[in-house]
Amino acid sequence: MRYLSILAAVLLVTRLSAGAQSISSALPDAPDRSIKLLREDEDWSFLANPANRQDFWDPVKYIRLRNGRNDWFMTISGEAREVWEQIGNDYWGQAPYWNGYLNERYMLGFDIHYGKHVRTFADFKSGINSFRYGGPRPIDEKKLDFQAAFLQVGTAEGQKFIDLRVGIQELEYGSGRLIDVRQGPNVRLSFAGFLVQSKINKWLVDGFAMRPRLDKFGFFDDRPNSQVGFWGVYASRPAPKTSVELYYLGLDRKQATFQRGTAQEVRQSIGGRVSRPIATERPGWDFDDEALWQFGTFGSGNIRAWTVATETGYRFTNTPLKPRLSAKADISSGDHPASNTLSTFNPLFPKGDYFGVLATTGPGPLNFIDVHPHVELTLPHNVSASFDWIVQWRQSLDDGVYNVPGSLIRAGNASEARYVGDRPGTQIHWQKTRHLWFQGDYGIFYAGRFIKQTQPGRNLNYWCLWTGYEF
């Protein structure tokens, strides 16, 4: 609560300062006030004009640091999130009981601009877990540490620019299938290294070399993982109708474990994605298609793996509840351990809620085939509801089932069955205000033939209640 007191003091001072300034110009056209997944992507410089201030938190979103200079300013951001999560028969009965626990997340960020060419960004994180049987996991608890802390230098924004960021930072690209901040779990993922961002006409091109940070439980004790290196180039061409993304990603893990064993993994990934955003004003189609090829070495052997993911939807914007109907179909390669080539697809650093409900338990996107119909409804009072049903099989009968981070949870050599199971789920989200939201999730994973034959084979139950406040 101490930082809330500090914010209140800053808020009072900046409100008094804002009251002394004159209102001299009109509001800009539709300033972007949205809260981003990566808070460093927000730009509150339009609040240099006091006439644009509407929200209670606006005085701390733009704090002028030099008289007469609009480009010297600080932005303060924050988040508080409370989640009660309840899992029954985790991993289909490997933990044969109900495990209920409370996860709390608190974040506080400071974005400081020293003119047009220099910037620092720091985001503090604190994750607290209570009541979990077996104690917290690294994704559940982090007493206090940096989520981000980087220096950025570069040219001014324009048709062409280049920026360099050095330090602790988050990465999030595309739909989050491969690189994401892990928003669902209590403790988000971050990296340490450098990132070069550039814009060349209509293309945004990033190049980076990073190490993921090891999540520990204490105070400021996270460190870069010296056993894992991650690098790549990601190019995107955003467009109102169809966006295109092309990328190369490299991963070096000194100790990587799959069903065939443990060895050093050096994996290269080349892929592309095309997407069209969900319709908002007129009825229309949307899609999100991605394909990826992986190659490299695993110990003394080779790597040859792949994945294809597709989602197609249609939103009826002119009918009550504005329903959106969509269907996903995904497939990723599995291994054949008798060969000298590892064929298990590696999703790298995927989003924590890869399959929506059941974010932290159940199967992940390795060695799988799935079909995933989905219905979304827009209800009154900023309430949305969705219902989906995932049906999942193994792609290779010689490989097992892995969780979302990529750890083997059920070996595949004890059954010839392909069917893993199916999971209906529902989610209700209420955006009470711009800052405050509530959400409820429920899902049940019905064990399929493969799970029942490899035992234990109980059905997995999951429900979760969320509330969050962001500014």
C-alpha positions in Angstrom: 0.0 0.0 0.0 3.0 2.3 0.4 3.3 3.0 -3.4 -0.4 3.9 -3.5 0.2 6.6 -0.9 3.1 7.9 -3.1 0.8 7.9 -6.1 -1.8 9.8 -4.3 0.7 12.5 -3.4 1.9 12.7 -7.0 -1.7 12.8 -8.2 -2.5 15.8 -5.9 0.6 17.7 -6.9 0.1 17.2 -10.6 -3.6 18.1 -10.4 -2.7 21.4 -8.7 -0.1 22.0 -11.4 -2.5 21.2 -14.2 -5.1 23.6 -12.7 -2.6 26.4 -13.0 -2.0 25.8 -16.7 -4.1 27.4 -19.5 -6.2 25.4 -21.9 -5.1 26.6 -25.3 -5.9 24.0 -28.0 -8.5 21.5 -29.0 -8.6 17.8 -28.3 -6.6 15.7 -30.8 -8.4 13.3 -33.0 -9.2 10.1 -31.0 -6.1 9.8 -28.8 -5.2 6.2 -27.9 -6.1 5.7 -24.3 -6.0 1.9 -24.4 -4.0 -0.1 -21.9 -1.5 -2.3 -23.7 -0.3 -5.7 -22.9 3.2 -4.3 -23.0 3.0 -1.1 -21.0 6.0 0.4 -22.8 3.9 0.5 -26.0 1.6 3.2 -24.6 2.1 6.8 -25.6 0.5 9.5 -23.3 2.3 12.5 -24.8 -1.0 13.9 -26.0 -1.7 14.8 -22.3 0.9 17.6 -22.6 -2.2 19.6 -23.5 -4.2 19.9 -20.2 -7.4 20.1 -22.3 -7.0 16.4 -23.1 -7.2 15.3 -19.5 -10.4 13.4 -18.7 -9.5 10.5 -16.5 -8.7 10.4 -12.8 -5.3 9.0 -13.6 -4.4 11.4 -16.4 -2.2 13.6 -14.1 0.2 10.7 -13.5 0.2 9.5 -17.1 1.9 12.7 -18.2 4.2 14.5 -15.7 6.3 17.2 -17.3 10.0 17.1 -16.3 11.3 20.2 -18.0 9.6 23.6 -18.5 8.9 24.3 -22.1 9.7 20.8 -23.3 6.7 18.5 -24.0 9.0 15.6 -24.8 10.5 15.5 -21.3 8.0 13.6 -19.3 7.2 10.6 -17.1 4.3 8.2 -17.2 3.3 6.0 -14.2 1.4 2.8 -14.7 0.1 0.1 -12.4 -1.9 -3.0 -12.0 -3.4 -5.1 -9.2 -4.9 -8.5 -10.0 -6.5 -11.1 -7.7 -7.2 -14.6 -9.0 -8.8 -17.6 -7.2 -7.9 -20.7 -9.1 -9.3 -24.2 -8.4 -8.1 -27.4 -10.1 -9.4 -30.9 -9.5 -7.4 -33.9 -10.6 -4.5 -31.9 -11.9 -2.9 -33.6 -14.9 -5.8 -36.1 -15.0 -5.3 -37.4 -11.4 -1.6 -37.2 -10.9 -2.7 -34.9 -8.1 -6.0 -36.5 -7.2 -7.6 -33.8 -5.1 -9.0 -30.2 -5.4 -6.2 -27.7 -5.2 -7.5 -24.1 -4.6 -5.3 -21.1 -4.1 -5.1 -17.3 -4.4 -2.7 -15.5 -6.7 -2.1 -11.8 -6.3 -0.2 -9.7 -8.8 1.0 -6.1 -8.3 2.9 -4.1 -10.9 4.1 -0.5 -10.9 5.9 1.1 -13.9 7.8 4.3 -14.6 8.3 5.4 -18.3 10.7 8.4 -18.5 11.3 10.2 -21.8 14.4 12.5 -21.9 13.5 14.2 -25.2 12.9 12.4 -28.5 16.0 10.2 -28.5 16.5 8.7 -24.9 14.1 6.9 -22.7 14.2 4.6 -19.6 11.5 2.2 -18.6 11.2 0.3 -15.4 8.3 -2.0 -14.3 8.3 -3.6 -10.9 6.4 -6.9 -10.2 5.3 -8.7 -7.1 3.4 -12.0 -7.2 2.0 -13.6 -4.1 0.6 -17.1 -3.8 -1.5 -18.3 -0.8 -3.0 -21.7 0.1 -1.7 -23.8 -2.8 -1.2 -27.4 -1.8 2.4 -28.2 -2.4 3.5 -24.6 -2.3 3.9 -22.0 -5.0 5.4 -22.7 -8.4 7.8 -20.2 -10.1 4.9 -19.0 -12.2 2.9 -18.3 -9.0 5.1 -16.3 -6.7 7.8 -13.6 -6.9 8.3 -11.4 -3.9 9.6 -8.3 -5.7 11.7 -7.8 -8.8 12.0 -6.0 -12.1 9.6 -7.1 -14.9 11.3 -4.6 -17.2 14.2 -2.2 -16.8 15.8 -1.0 -20.0 17.5 2.0 -21.7 16.3 3.0 -25.1 18.2 5.3 -27.5 17.3 6.0 -31.1 16.1 8.3 -33.8 12.8 10.2 -33.7 9.6 8.5 -34.8 8.7 8.8 -38.5 8.5 6.9 -41.8 11.9 5.4 -40.9 13.5 5.0 -37.5 15.8 2.8 -35.5 15.9 2.2 -31.7 18.2 0.2 -29.5 17.0 -1.2 -26.2 19.3 -2.7 -23.6 18.3 -4.4 -20.4 15.4 -6.4 -19.0 12.4 -6.4 -21.3 9.3 -8.3 -22.4 8.7 -9.8 -25.9 5.4 -10.3 -27.5 4.9 -11.1 -31.2 2.0 -12.1 -33.4 -0.8 -14.1 -31.7 1.6 -15.2 -28.9 1.8 -18.7 -30.2 5.6 -18.6 -30.0 6.7 -15.5 -28.1 4.5 -14.0 -25.4 4.7 -12.4 -21.9 2.8 -15.3 -20.3 -0.1 -13.1 -19.2 -2.4 -15.8 -17.8 -0.1 -17.1 -14.9 0.6 -14.9 -12.0 4.3 -14.1 -12.8 4.9 -12.8 -16.3 7.9 -13.8 -18.4 10.8 -11.4 -19.1 14.2 -11.5 -20.9 17.6 -9.9 -20.6 19.5 -8.7 -23.6 19.3 -6.2 -26.4 16.6 -5.4 -29.0 16.9 -3.3 -32.1 13.6 -2.0 -33.5 13.3 -0.3 -36.9 10.7 0.9 -39.3 11.4 0.8 -43.0 8.5 2.3 -44.9 5.5 0.0 -44.0 7.6 -2.7 -42.4 8.5 -3.0 -38.7 11.6 -5.1 -38.2 13.0 -6.2 -34.9 16.2 -8.0 -34.2 17.1 -9.3 -30.7 19.5 -11.5 -28.7 18.2 -12.5 -25.2 18.3 -14.9 -22.3 15.0 -15.7 -20.5 15.1 -14.7 -16.8 15.0 -17.5 -14.3 12.0 -17.1 -12.0 12.9 -17.3 -8.3 10.8 -16.5 -5.3 12.8 -13.9 -3.4 13.6 -10.2 -3.7 15.5 -9.0 -6.8 17.1 -12.5 -7.3 15.9 -13.3 -10.8 18.9 -13.8 -13.1 19.3 -14.5 -16.9 19.3 -18.2 -17.6 22.8 -19.0 -18.7 21.6 -22.3 -20.0 19.3 -20.8 -22.6 20.0 -18.4 -25.5 17.3 -16.9 -27.7 17.7 -14.7 -30.8 15.9 -13.8 -33.9 14.5 -11.3 -36.5 10.8 -10.5 -36.7 9.3 -8.5 -39.5 5.7 -7.4 -39.7 3.7 -5.3 -42.1 0.5 -4.2 -40.3 -2.5 -3.3 -42.4 -6.2 -2.6 -41.8 -7.3 -5.7 -43.9 -4.5 -8.2 -44.0 -1.3 -8.1 -42.0 1.8 -10.1 -42.9 4.6 -11.3 -40.6 7.8 -13.2 -41.4 10.4 -14.4 -38.8 13.5 -16.3 -38.0 14.0 -17.5 -34.4 17.0 -19.3 -32.8 17.0 -21.2 -29.5 20.0 -22.9 -27.7 19.2 -24.9 -24.6 22.1 -26.7 -22.9 19.7 -29.3 -21.3 16.5 -29.9 -23.2 14.2 -32.9 -22.4 11.8 -34.7 -24.6 10.5 -38.3 -24.5 13.6 -39.5 -26.3 15.9 -38.1 -23.7 17.9 -35.1 -22.6 20.6 -33.3 -24.7 21.6 -29.9 -26.0 19.0 -28.4 -28.3 20.0 -25.9 -31.0 16.8 -25.2 -32.9 16.2 -22.7 -35.8 12.6 -21.7 -36.7 11.4 -20.0 -39.9 7.8 -19.1 -40.3 5.1 -16.7 -41.4 1.7 -15.5 -40.4 -1.1 -13.7 -42.2 -4.1 -12.3 -40.3 -7.2 -10.1 -40.7 -8.6 -8.5 -37.5 -12.0 -9.3 -36.1 -14.8 -7.1 -37.6 -16.0 -4.3 -35.3 -18.2 -2.0 -37.4 -19.5 -4.1 -40.3 -20.1 -7.9 -40.5 -17.1 -9.7 -41.9 -14.7 -12.5 -41.9 -11.4 -12.6 -39.9 -8.6 -15.1 -40.0 -5.3 -16.0 -38.4 -3.0 -18.5 -40.2 0.5 -19.4 -39.3 3.0 -22.0 -40.5 6.5 -22.8 -39.1 9.4 -25.1 -40.0 12.1 -26.0 -37.4 15.5 -27.6 -38.0 18.8 -27.9 -36.0 20.5 -30.4 -33.8 19.6 -32.4 -30.6 22.7 -33.9 -29.2 24.4 -35.8 -32.0 21.1 -36.0 -34.0 19.0 -33.6 -36.1 15.8 -31.7 -35.6 13.0 -31.6 -38.2 9.7 -30.3 -36.8 6.8 -28.2 -38.0 3.4 -26.7 -37.1 0.4 -25.2 -38.9 -2.2 -23.2 -37.1 -5.4 -21.7 -38.5 -8.4 -19.8 -37.2 -11.3 -18.5 -39.2 -14.2 -16.5 -37.8 -17.2 -14.3 -38.8 -18.8 -11.6 -36.7 -22.4 -10.5 -37.1 -22.2 -6.8 -36.0 -25.7 -5.9 -37.0 -27.5 -8.6 -35.0 -28.3 -8.7 -31.2 -25.3 -9.8 -29.1 -23.0 -9.3 -32.1 -22.0 -13.0 -32.1 -18.7 -14.2 -33.5 -18.4 -17.8 -34.7 -15.0 -19.2 -35.2 -13.1 -22.4 -35.6 -9.4 -23.2 -35.0 -7.5 -26.2 -36.4 -4.0 -26.8 -35.3 -1.4 -29.5 -35.8 2.2 -29.8 -34.6 4.7 -32.6 -35.2 5.6 -35.3 -32.7 8.6 -37.5 -32.4 9.6 -41.0 -33.5 12.3 -41.9 -30.9 13.6 -44.9 -32.9 15.0 -42.4 -35.6 18.0 -40.2 -35.2 15.9 -37.0 -35.8 13.9 -35.2 -33.1 10.5 -34.3 -34.6 8.8 -32.8 -31.6 7.7 -29.2 -32.3 9.0 -26.7 -29.7 6.6 -23.8 -29.1 9.4 -21.7 -27.6 7.9 -19.2 -25.2 4.1 -19.4 -25.8 1.3 -17.5 -24.1 0.2 -19.0 -20.8 -3.4 -19.3 -21.8 -2.6 -21.0 -25.1 -5.9 -22.8 -25.1 -7.9 -20.3 -23.1 -9.5 -21.9 -20.1 -7.1 -24.4 -18.4 -4.3 -21.9 -18.7 -1.9 -23.5 -16.2 -2.8 -27.2 -16.5 -3.6 -29.8 -19.2 -1.9 -30.4 -22.5 0.2 -28.0 -24.5 0.9 -27.4 -28.3 3.4 -30.2 -28.8 2.7 -33.4 -30.7 -1.0 -32.5 -31.1 -3.9 -32.2 -33.5 -6.9 -30.1 -32.3 -10.2 -28.8 -33.6 -11.5 -25.8 -31.6 -14.9 -24.3 -32.3 -15.7 -21.0 -30.4 -18.7 -18.7 -29.9 -18.4 -15.2 -28.6 -21.3 -12.9 -27.5 -21.4 -9.2 -26.6 -23.8 -8.6 -23.8 -25.1 -5.3 -22.3 -23.1 -3.3 -19.8 -19.7 -4.2 -21.3 -20.1 -7.9 -20.6 -18.9 -10.5 -23.0 -19.3 -14.3 -22.9 -17.7 -17.1 -24.8 -18.0 -20.9 -25.1 -15.6 -23.2 -26.8 -14.9 -26.9 -27.1 -11.4 -28.3 -27.8 -10.9 -31.9 -29.2 -7.3 -33.1 -29.1 -5.3 -36.0 -30.5 -1.6 -37.0 -30.6 0.1 -36.3 -34.0 2.7 -39.1 -33.4 1.7 -42.3 -31.6 5.4 -42.7 -30.6 5.5 -39.4 -28.6 3.8 -38.3 -25.4 1.8 -35.4 -24.2 3.5 -32.2 -23.0 2.2 -29.2 -21.1 2.2 -25.6 -22.4 5.8 -24.8 -21.3 7.0 -28.0 -23.1 7.6 -30.4 -20.3 6.6 -34.1 -20.8 3.6 -35.0 -18.6 2.6 -38.3 -20.0 4.9 -40.6 -22.0 3.5 -42.1 -25.2 5.1 -45.5 -25.3 2.4 -47.2 -23.1 -0.5 -46.8 -25.5 -1.2 -46.8 -29.2 -4.3 -44.6 -28.7 -4.3 -41.3 -30.5 -7.3 -39.6 -28.8 -6.2 -37.4 -25.8 -9.5 -35.9 -24.8 -11.8 -33.0 -25.2 -12.5 -29.9 -23.1 -15.6 -27.7 -23.1 -15.1 -24.4 -21.5 -16.8 -21.0 -20.9 -15.7 -17.5 -19.9 -17.6 -14.4 -18.8 -15.8 -11.1 -18.8 -17.2 -7.8 -17.4 -15.3 -4.6 -18.2 -16.8 -2.5 -15.4 -14.8 0.6 -16.2 -11.7 1.4 -18.3 -9.7 0.3 -15.3 -11.7 -2.3 -13.4 -12.7 -5.8 -14.7 -14.1 -9.1 -13.5 -13.9 -12.5 -15.1 -15.0 -16.1 -14.5 -13.7 -19.3 -16.2 -14.9 -22.9 -16.1 -13.6 -25.9 -18.0 -13.6 -29.7 -17.7 -11.1 -31.9 -19.6 -12.7 -35.3 -20.3 -9.9 -37.9 -20.4 -9.7 -39.7 -23.7 -8.5 -43.2 -24.5 -4.8 -42.4 -24.4 -5.1 -40.8 -21.0 -7.2 -43.6 -19.6 -4.8 -46.3 -20.9 -1.7 -44.6 -19.5 -3.3 -43.9 -16.1 -4.3 -42.1 -14.0 -7.2 -41.2 -16.3 -9.6 -39.0 -14.3 -11.4 -36.0 -15.8 -9.7 -32.7 -15.0 -11.9 -29.9 -13.5 -11.0 -26.2 -13.5 -12.7 -23.0 -12.4 -11.3 -19.5 -11.8 -12.4 -16.1 -10.6 -10.5 -13.0 -11.6 -10.6 -9.3 -10.9 -8.1 -6.6 -11.9 -7.5 -2.9 -11.8 -5.1 -1.2 -14.2 -4.1 2.4 -14.8 
